Amino acid sequence: MVTVSAEVAALIGAAVGAGSSLLTTWLAHKLRTRRENSLDEKRRMRLKLLLNGKRYKWRDIDTLASAIGADDIKTKELLIEIDARQSLSNNSSWGLISRNPYPEDIQPTE
C-alpha cells in the first residue's frame, strides 16, 4: 500500500475542492442561462405571432411587453433580434421590417 505525505494529501484535497467549486459554479450558470434562453425563444415566437397578425401591422411597445411578460428594454432587444423596427412617426409603435419596410430615402446600408 502506498502512503501519501501530509503535504501531498493537502494539495490533492485543495485541487479536488477547487475543481468541485468550479464545476458547481459552471453548472449553476449553465442551468440559469438555459432557462433564460428558453424563455427568450418563447418570447420571440410570441412577438412574431403578434406582429404577423392580419389585424395590426404596428403594435404598441407596452402591449408587446405585457404580452411577453418583459420590461420595455428586454422587449426592444427581442424585437430587434426578430427584425422588427420602431416607427419613425410614433416611437411607441413597433412592426416587422418585412411588413413595414423603411422608406426609400432612409434604407439602411448593409
N, C-alpha and C positions, 0 to 999 in steps of 0.2 A: 504494500500500500504506500502511495506517495503522500508525503506530508508537505504542507504548504506553510511558509513562514507567515507571521502576522502581517508583515508589510504587504506581501503579495495578496493575502486574503482581503486586506483593506482596499487595495487597488481594484481587485475583482468586484468587491461589493460596491465601490463607488461607480465603477463602469456600468454595472447592472442597474443601479439606481438611476444614473443619468440616462441610460438608454430607455428605461421604462418611463421616466418622466417625459422624455421627448416623444416617445410613442403615444403616450396618453394625450399630450398636447396636440399632436398631429391628428389623432383620431377624432378628438373633440372638434377641431377646426373642420375636418372633412365632413363630419356629420352635420355641423351647423351650416356650412356652405351648400351642402347637397339639398337641405331643406329649403334654403333661400333660393337656390337656382330653380328648384321645382316650383316654388311659389311664383317666381318671376315668369316662368314659362306659362303657367296658368293665367297669369295677369296679361301677358302678351296676347294669348289666344282670345281672351275676353275683350281686350281693346280692339282687336281686329274684327271681331263679331259686331261690336258696337259701331265701328266706323265703316263697315261694309254693308250696313243695313240699307234697305231701299228708302226708308223714310227720311233719314238725315245724312247729308254729306259732311256736315260740320257738327261737332259736339263741344259742349262747354267743358272746360277743364275740371270744374267742380263735380259735374255729372260723371265724368270719366274716373276721377279719383275715388268718388264714392262707390262706383260700380266695382272697382277692383280692390277696395279696401286699402288704399295707399295715400300718402300725402301728395301734395302737388309736385314736389321735386322728384320723387320716385316715379310718379305718373309721367312727367315730362321726359325723364330718362328712358322709360319704356316706350313712350310714343316715338321718340327719335330712333330707337332701335328697330321699330317696325315700319320705318319710313313714313312717318306722319310729320306734318308741319303745322306751325301756328299760322293762323290767318293774319294777313297783313293789315286788314281793316278792323279786326276785333281780336285783341290779344288773348282773350279767354277762350277762343274757339280753336279747335284742332281738327284736322282731317287728313286722310291718307293722300300722299302726293300723287298716287296713281289715279285718284278721283278728283283731286284738286291741284292740278299742276301749277307751277309758278307762272306768272305772266311772262310773255316773251322777253321783255326788257330786263328781267331780273333772273333769268335762268342761271342757276349755279354752274360753274365750270367744274368738271370732274378731273 
